[in-house]
Amino acid sequence: MTDRTDGAAGTGRHALDRALREAGVPEGYYWIEGVHEPAPTPPDFAYLRARPGGVGWETGVYERGAYEPVAAHDTEADACAHLRTLLGV
């Protein structure tokens, strides 16, 4: 997958991963496509990934072996902001 970003400093997936680690969010609580993909896969977590088809971004929760989308986003920055909200950070 191409590393798509909005070009705004501090709003991309790598910055989000840093912010979550600095906030003390446990590694198994979240999954960020191409940046933070814990192995083995935790049983449940909040996620950010490219939407199927590669247009835009999706945030949601993974529970009981299934991805449950919560929201679709046009920009990576919006998706990152929403994942922070889902995680309470």
Buried (B, 14 or more C-beta within 10 A) or exposed (E): EEEBBBEEEEBBBBBBBEBBEEEEBEEEBBBBBBBBEBEEEBEEBBBBBBBEEEEBBBBBBBEEEEEEEBBBBEBBBBBBBBBBEBBEB
